[in-house]
Amino acid sequence: MIEIHLGAVGAHRVRLAISPLEEVLNAIRLLIRPSRVSAHARWSAANRTTLAALDVPELVTLIAGTEYFPDFLSPPPADAETTVDDQLERVVRTSPDQVALEIAMSAAGRDERELDGLLADPGHSRDLLAGQLRACWEQLTMPMWPRLKDLLDTDVHYRVRQFGTGGIARVLTGLHPGVLLDGGRILLPTYSSARIDLDERGLLLVPSTFASGIGVMMTPPWQPSVVYPARGAAVLWESVPAPAGDPLAGVVGRTKALLLRELADPASTTTLAKRLGVAPSTVSGHVKALTAAGLLSGRRAGRSVHYSRSALGDELVSSAS
């Protein structure tokens, strides 16, 4: 178990951000650990051969352990708009000494000879791994990034609302069933044991669609961060059909009924179109009509708008159910 001591300063500096490279790494881990794919079984089955074809053995070997994953492979995002290019630039700026330290740390609990090649020239290994990360991003993650980003944005908005209603205690204990708050300590369920005392940088919370549990970034000089499973990942690849004989569909039509039932949590029109198998232009038209009728409300998130049911929409769906 890892203890994070908030302190007088750190407790007031907790923020959320999205990490594209964390999604890449967690996606690869799922592909190389079939027993842990769970809700992502369909995606994993379809992409395991893609990973093999990418020919990225050094990256796969490095993150195949269970004790520690090098933090330099997914630098903490600076803000909500951090891109994969921003992170990859930080990867290649990591000092060779830091790279060597973290690769050596990842050898814990395994045959150290597996990583001898990477330790021979840490600077070269860093650049090689950065190139392999980009290749995995482009082939595994980028094609579905709008959908993943939408789900991650939705999780961030949910946590922000939790801050407003229950403060830091509600947010932290809601990240995972095993997370406990004991006074000024956060207790995290992890393989290793350690203590982190937060400084003026505070704590960064990073949701991940592919994470199966809690991950902690605590190696200096990186920003102390907690990676946690994002809400809604279990239904990421599923569509939500309207119930047979849905009375709501008889009033507003089948597609509008599907949208109303789907929008218990916020989502963009792009994500809705993919979930329902409907053209984006069709979804936009229906969303516009439902919003005009007061059944949906929209909130801007970066470059997109996330829609969710209004109180009137909730009442209509509840009555029809």
Backbone torsions as a table, in degrees:
resi	resn	phi	psi	omega
1	MET	NA	140.2	177.5
2	ILE	-105.0	133.6	177.1
3	GLU	-103.6	126.9	172.7
4	ILE	-111.1	117.8	179.1
5	HIS	-94.0	116.1	-173.0
6	LEU	-66.2	-48.5	-177.8
7	GLY	74.4	170.5	-176.9
8	ALA	-67.0	-32.6	-178.2
9	VAL	-88.6	-50.2	-175.0
10	GLY	-60.2	-32.4	-178.1
11	ALA	-63.0	-23.2	-178.1
12	HIS	-100.3	7.2	-177.9
13	ARG	-131.4	58.2	175.4
14	VAL	-104.7	126.3	-179.3
15	ARG	-136.6	167.5	-179.7
16	LEU	-120.0	147.0	176.5
17	ALA	-157.6	163.7	-177.6
18	ILE	-109.9	135.7	-177.2
19	SER	-117.2	103.8	177.6
20	PRO	-56.8	-41.3	-178.0
21	LEU	-70.1	-27.9	175.3
22	GLU	-64.9	-35.8	176.4
23	GLU	-65.8	-39.5	178.3
24	VAL	-61.0	-49.8	-177.1
25	LEU	-64.5	-43.0	-179.9
26	ASN	-68.9	-31.7	175.8
27	ALA	-65.2	-42.5	179.1
28	ILE	-64.2	-41.9	179.8
29	ARG	-60.2	-38.5	177.3
30	LEU	-65.2	-37.1	-178.6
31	LEU	-70.6	-30.2	-178.5
32	ILE	-95.4	-1.0	176.9
33	ARG	-130.3	77.8	-175.2
34	PRO	-54.7	-30.3	-177.0
35	SER	-70.0	-10.5	-175.7
36	ARG	-112.7	13.7	-175.5
37	VAL	-75.6	-30.6	175.7
38	SER	41.6	-114.1	-173.8
39	ALA	-64.7	-17.9	-177.3
40	HIS	-99.8	22.5	-174.7
41	ALA	-58.2	-43.2	-178.3
42	ARG	-64.5	-45.3	179.2
43	TRP	-64.4	-42.3	-177.8
44	SER	-63.2	-43.9	179.8
45	ALA	-62.4	-34.5	-177.4
46	ALA	-79.3	-18.3	-172.6
47	ASN	-117.2	-0.3	-179.7
48	ARG	-64.1	-38.7	178.3
49	THR	-70.2	-29.0	177.5
50	THR	-63.6	-43.3	178.3
51	LEU	-62.5	-42.7	179.8
52	ALA	-61.8	-38.4	-178.2
53	ALA	-72.1	-21.5	-178.4
54	LEU	-70.1	-23.3	178.7
55	ASP	57.9	65.7	179.0
56	VAL	-124.5	56.8	-172.5
57	PRO	-62.8	-35.7	-178.3
58	GLU	-64.3	-44.0	179.9
59	LEU	-65.8	-44.3	-179.9
60	VAL	-62.3	-44.4	180.0
61	THR	-62.4	-41.9	-175.5
62	LEU	-64.3	-36.8	-175.6
63	ILE	-102.4	13.7	-178.2
64	ALA	-84.1	-8.3	-179.5
65	GLY	-76.4	-178.1	-179.1
66	THR	-121.4	-13.2	-175.0
67	GLU	-85.5	-43.4	-173.4
68	TYR	-156.9	140.1	175.1
69	PHE	-115.7	130.6	-178.0
70	PRO	-54.3	127.2	-177.9
71	ASP	-72.6	-26.4	-176.7
72	PHE	-66.9	-15.3	179.4
73	LEU	-74.8	-17.6	177.2
74	SER	-142.6	74.8	-178.6
75	PRO	-55.5	139.8	-179.5
76	PRO	-55.6	130.7	179.8
77	PRO	-65.0	141.9	-178.1
78	ALA	-73.0	-35.3	-178.7
79	ASP	-159.4	-173.1	-175.4
80	ALA	-67.4	-20.0	-176.9
81	GLU	-102.0	12.4	178.4
82	THR	-61.9	131.5	-178.1
83	THR	-102.8	169.6	177.6
84	VAL	-64.5	-32.7	177.2
85	ASP	-65.2	-39.8	177.0
86	ASP	-59.5	-44.3	-178.1
87	GLN	-69.7	-41.4	179.3
88	LEU	-64.1	-32.8	176.3
89	GLU	-63.5	-38.4	177.8
90	ARG	-70.3	-34.1	177.3
91	VAL	-58.4	-49.7	-175.8
92	VAL	-74.1	-10.5	175.5
93	ARG	-94.7	-1.4	178.1
94	THR	-67.8	136.2	-176.8
95	SER	-67.2	145.5	176.8
96	PRO	-55.5	-34.8	179.5
97	ASP	-64.5	-40.9	178.7
98	GLN	-66.8	-40.9	178.2
99	VAL	-60.6	-46.3	-179.5
100	ALA	-62.2	-41.6	179.4
101	LEU	-60.1	-46.9	-174.7
102	GLU	-74.3	-34.2	175.2
103	ILE	-65.1	-41.0	178.4
104	ALA	-64.3	-38.5	178.5
105	MET	-64.5	-33.3	-178.2
106	SER	-73.4	-9.1	179.4
107	ALA	-81.8	-5.7	-178.4
108	ALA	-59.8	131.8	177.0
109	GLY	77.2	14.2	-179.6
110	ARG	-144.6	175.4	178.6
111	ASP	-72.1	111.1	-176.1
112	GLU	-61.4	-22.3	-178.6
113	ARG	-65.1	-21.0	178.7
114	GLU	-61.0	-27.2	-173.9
115	LEU	-110.6	7.5	-179.4
116	ASP	-57.8	-39.6	-178.7
117	GLY	-62.8	-38.0	179.8
118	LEU	-73.1	-30.1	-178.6
119	LEU	-80.6	-16.4	-177.7
120	ALA	-62.4	-38.6	179.9
121	ASP	-143.9	85.1	-174.2
122	PRO	-57.6	-35.8	179.3
123	GLY	-64.4	-45.8	177.7
124	HIS	-64.7	-41.5	-180.0
125	SER	-62.0	-41.3	178.0
126	ARG	-57.3	-47.7	-178.7
127	ASP	-68.0	-37.7	177.2
128	LEU	-62.7	-45.4	-179.1
129	LEU	-66.7	-35.2	177.1
130	ALA	-62.9	-41.3	177.7
131	GLY	-65.0	-38.6	179.1
132	GLN	-69.9	-35.9	174.9
133	LEU	-61.1	-43.8	179.3
134	ARG	-63.2	-42.1	179.7
135	ALA	-61.6	-41.8	179.3
136	CYS	-68.5	-37.7	175.9
137	TRP	-59.6	-48.4	-175.0
138	GLU	-67.3	-33.0	-174.9
139	GLN	-97.3	-32.8	-174.2
140	LEU	-99.9	-41.0	-168.5
141	THR	-107.4	-42.4	-175.5
142	MET	-57.2	-41.0	-178.9
143	PRO	-58.4	-27.6	-178.6
144	MET	-113.2	12.4	-176.1
145	TRP	-58.8	-41.1	178.7
146	PRO	-55.5	-40.3	-179.8
147	ARG	-70.3	-44.1	178.4
148	LEU	-63.8	-44.4	-178.6
149	LYS	-62.2	-39.0	179.4
150	ASP	-61.7	-44.7	179.9
151	LEU	-65.7	-39.7	179.5
152	LEU	-66.8	-41.9	176.1
153	ASP	-59.8	-41.2	179.2
154	THR	-61.4	-41.4	178.2
155	ASP	-64.0	-43.2	179.9
156	VAL	-60.3	-45.1	179.1
157	HIS	-61.1	-38.8	178.9
158	TYR	-62.5	-44.8	-179.3
159	ARG	-66.6	-36.5	178.2
160	VAL	-62.3	-41.2	177.5
161	ARG	-64.5	-35.7	177.1
162	GLN	-63.0	-39.3	176.6
163	PHE	-55.3	-42.5	-176.6
164	GLY	-69.7	-30.2	-175.4
165	THR	-100.4	-26.3	-176.1
166	GLY	-136.7	1.4	177.9
167	GLY	72.6	-169.3	-174.5
168	ILE	-63.7	-32.9	-178.7
169	ALA	-62.2	-43.4	-179.1
170	ARG	-66.7	-38.8	-179.6
171	VAL	-65.6	-50.7	-174.1
172	LEU	-66.3	-43.7	-179.3
173	THR	-73.7	-14.1	178.1
174	GLY	-89.8	-3.1	-177.9
175	LEU	-70.6	-34.6	-175.6
176	HIS	-165.2	145.0	-178.4
177	PRO	-57.1	-26.4	-176.9
178	GLY	-87.0	-4.9	-178.8
179	VAL	-80.9	130.0	179.5
180	LEU	-123.1	147.9	175.2
181	LEU	-114.8	116.7	-176.9
182	ASP	-121.5	94.4	-176.4
183	GLY	63.9	-119.9	178.5
184	GLY	-96.1	16.3	-179.4
185	ARG	-114.2	140.4	169.6
186	ILE	-104.0	124.2	179.6
187	LEU	-104.9	119.9	-173.8
188	LEU	-113.1	133.2	179.7
189	PRO	-77.1	103.6	-178.4
190	THR	-137.8	165.9	178.2
191	TYR	-66.2	-37.5	-174.3
192	SER	-100.0	168.0	177.7
193	SER	-119.3	135.5	179.9
194	ALA	-167.5	169.5	177.3
195	ARG	-129.2	134.7	177.0
196	ILE	-123.5	127.9	173.9
197	ASP	-104.6	114.8	-177.0
198	LEU	-68.9	143.6	175.7
199	ASP	-110.0	-156.7	-176.3
200	GLU	-66.7	-14.5	177.2
201	ARG	-74.2	-21.7	179.7
202	GLY	73.5	-150.9	-175.2
203	LEU	-128.2	135.9	177.6
204	LEU	-104.7	130.7	176.6
205	LEU	-107.4	127.3	-174.5
206	VAL	-124.9	109.4	176.1
207	PRO	-75.1	150.3	178.2
208	SER	-141.0	132.1	179.6
209	THR	-71.2	-29.5	-175.7
210	PHE	-98.8	-3.9	-179.0
211	ALA	-69.5	136.5	178.4
212	SER	-100.0	-10.1	-179.8
213	GLY	-162.0	-166.0	-178.9
214	ILE	-84.5	135.0	173.3
215	GLY	-124.2	145.4	-176.5
216	VAL	-126.8	130.7	173.0
217	MET	-103.9	116.4	-175.3
218	MET	-140.5	5.0	-179.9
219	THR	-77.9	122.9	175.8
220	PRO	-59.9	145.8	7.4
221	PRO	-97.0	16.9	-173.4
222	TRP	-70.1	149.5	174.9
223	GLN	-57.9	125.4	176.2
224	PRO	-56.6	126.3	-173.3
225	SER	-140.8	150.9	175.0
226	VAL	-123.5	121.0	175.5
227	VAL	-96.4	132.5	-175.3
228	TYR	-139.0	158.2	179.8
229	PRO	-68.0	127.7	178.8
230	ALA	-72.5	148.3	176.0
231	ARG	-67.8	143.8	174.3
232	GLY	89.0	-2.9	-177.5
233	ALA	-63.5	-27.3	-177.6
234	ALA	-64.9	-23.5	-178.9
235	VAL	-113.7	19.0	-176.0
236	LEU	-58.6	-37.2	-175.1
237	TRP	-102.1	8.6	-176.9
238	GLU	-107.8	149.5	169.3
239	SER	-97.8	156.2	-179.0
240	VAL	-110.1	100.3	-179.1
241	PRO	-74.4	149.5	175.1
242	ALA	-70.6	143.6	178.1
243	PRO	-58.4	150.0	178.6
244	ALA	-59.8	135.3	-179.5
245	GLY	65.2	30.9	-177.4
246	ASP	-58.5	116.6	179.7
247	PRO	-65.2	-27.0	178.7
248	LEU	-64.7	-39.0	178.5
249	ALA	-63.2	-31.1	178.7
250	GLY	-68.4	-20.7	-178.8
251	VAL	-95.9	-47.4	-173.4
252	VAL	-110.9	-3.8	-177.0
253	GLY	96.3	156.5	-173.0
254	ARG	-63.0	-47.2	-175.4
255	THR	-67.4	-42.7	178.5
256	LYS	-64.1	-36.7	177.4
257	ALA	-63.9	-42.9	176.9
258	LEU	-59.6	-44.3	-179.3
259	LEU	-63.3	-44.6	-179.6
260	LEU	-62.7	-40.4	-179.9
261	ARG	-70.9	-33.2	-177.9
262	GLU	-73.2	-27.6	-170.0
263	LEU	-94.0	37.3	168.5
264	ALA	-65.4	-33.0	173.2
265	ASP	-115.9	150.3	-176.5
266	PRO	-61.5	147.7	175.9
267	ALA	-158.4	155.6	177.6
268	SER	-88.4	166.0	179.3
269	THR	-64.6	-33.0	178.2
270	THR	-62.0	-47.3	179.2
271	THR	-65.4	-42.0	179.7
272	LEU	-61.2	-40.6	179.9
273	ALA	-61.9	-40.9	-179.6
274	LYS	-70.6	-38.8	179.8
275	ARG	-64.5	-41.7	-172.9
276	LEU	-95.0	-6.9	-178.9
277	GLY	67.4	36.3	-177.9
278	VAL	-120.2	148.8	179.8
279	ALA	-61.2	140.1	179.5
280	PRO	-54.6	-38.0	180.0
281	SER	-64.3	-36.9	178.1
282	THR	-66.2	-45.1	178.2
283	VAL	-60.4	-44.5	-179.0
284	SER	-58.8	-41.7	179.6
285	GLY	-63.6	-44.9	-179.9
286	HIS	-67.7	-40.5	179.7
287	VAL	-63.3	-40.9	179.1
288	LYS	-61.4	-42.6	-179.5
289	ALA	-66.6	-42.4	-179.5
290	LEU	-67.6	-34.6	177.6
291	THR	-68.3	-42.6	178.6
292	ALA	-62.0	-30.5	179.6
293	ALA	-83.3	-1.8	178.3
294	GLY	82.7	13.2	-177.7
295	LEU	-92.0	-18.8	177.4
296	LEU	-128.1	157.8	171.0
297	SER	-133.3	150.8	-177.5
298	GLY	-116.3	149.3	177.8
299	ARG	-140.8	127.9	-178.0
300	ARG	-72.7	135.8	176.5
301	ALA	-132.8	97.2	-176.6
302	GLY	66.9	-121.3	-177.6
303	ARG	-92.4	-3.1	-177.6
304	SER	-122.3	170.0	177.4
305	VAL	-115.2	130.9	178.1
306	HIS	-101.5	129.8	-179.5
307	TYR	-107.2	148.3	174.9
308	SER	-150.1	163.1	-179.9
309	ARG	-65.2	141.2	171.8
310	SER	-82.3	177.5	176.7
311	ALA	-59.9	-37.9	178.3
312	LEU	-66.5	-39.5	177.7
313	GLY	-64.2	-40.6	176.6
314	ASP	-59.8	-42.8	-178.0
315	GLU	-65.5	-39.6	-179.7
316	LEU	-65.1	-46.7	-179.3
317	VAL	-64.5	-41.6	179.4
318	SER	-62.4	-42.3	180.0
319	SER	-65.4	-40.3	-178.9
320	ALA	-72.3	-19.5	-178.8
321	SER	-90.0	NA	NA
